[in-house]
Amino acid sequence: MRLLSANPQVGQQQVTVNNPFELTEALRGLSEILNKGVVVLEIVWGNQVEHIKLIKK
């Protein structure tokens, strides 16, 4: 997965996970460093790519 943000402090964070549990833990860790605003989470599963918009209040 990759976290895309316009915030220079975050930039692009890339994390490799092997199962849904690791994905959940990685998202928890990334959520702690995010400021308020919008970021895009890009998840690549095999040949599929998903983009999810996240809003931190």
PyMOL commands that set and color helices and strands:
alter all, ss='L'
color gray80, all
select helices_A, chain A and resi 20-33
alter helices_A, ss='H'
color red, helices_A
select strands_A, chain A and resi 2-4+12-14+37-45+48-56
alter strands_A, ss='S'
color yellow, strands_A
deselect
rebuild
show_as cartoon
